[in-house]
């Protein structure tokens, strides 16, 4: 099983004022041109994130985590990894 996990206090998820607020982000896991998994992640700033992605076959994958929509979209994380 594959799990998406971020430690508490990740710099991309901190608020500018330092106050605790809920942050909603979207994630897309793709392999080549095919979208494997997609969903939403909701967390409070400073808390750890954990999302179960399920079983992944061998291969090269890309994980993209964003906030906002349209021209307000901001990429928090773009990560490529390989499952062996």
N, C-alpha and C positions, 0 to 999 in steps of 0.2 A: 504494500500500500504506500502511496505517496501522500505526504502532508506538506502543505504550505505553512511555514512557520516564521514569524518575525519576532525578534526580542523586543521587550518593552523599551520605549524611549527612542525608537528609530527616528533619525533626523528628518526623514521625509514626512513623517506623520505628526510632528510637533506643531502646535499652534503658535502664531506669532506673539500673542498676548500672554502665553503661558497658562491660560485658563483651560480647564478640562472641558472638552466638548466632543460630541460624537462626530466621527469622520466616516463618510461613506465613500467607498472606492469600488471600482469594477476590476475584475481580473479576466484575462483571456489566455488560455493555454492552447498553443497551436503547434502543429507538426507539419512542416512544409506549408502548403496553402490551406490545410484543413484545420478547422477549429475543433479541438478535442473537448475542452471544458470551458465554461464561462459562468460567471456569477457575480455576486456582490459580497463585499466584505464591509462590515460595520464594526467600528471600534471606538473606544474613547482614547484620546491622546494619552500616551504614556503607558498604555496597556499592551500586553502581548497579543498577537494575532495568530490564530491557528485555524486552518481550513483543510478539510480532507478532500483530496483530489481523486482518490481512487487508484486503481491499478493502471500502470503505464507500461506499454511495450517498449522494447529496446528501440533506441533511435535518438534523434536530435530534436529538442523541443525549445519553444520560446514562450516565456511568461511575460505578460504585459499587465501592469497594474496602473490604472488611471483614475483621476477624479475629474469631475465636471463634464460638460457636454459641449459639443460644437467647438467654437473658437475659444471657449473657456477651458477646454480639456488640458489637463496637465499630467504628464507621464511621471509617476512616482518611481517606477522600476521597470526596466526592460532587461531581462535576464535570459541568456541562452544556456542550456545544459544538456547533458547526454545521459541517458539511462542505459546501463549495460547489463 
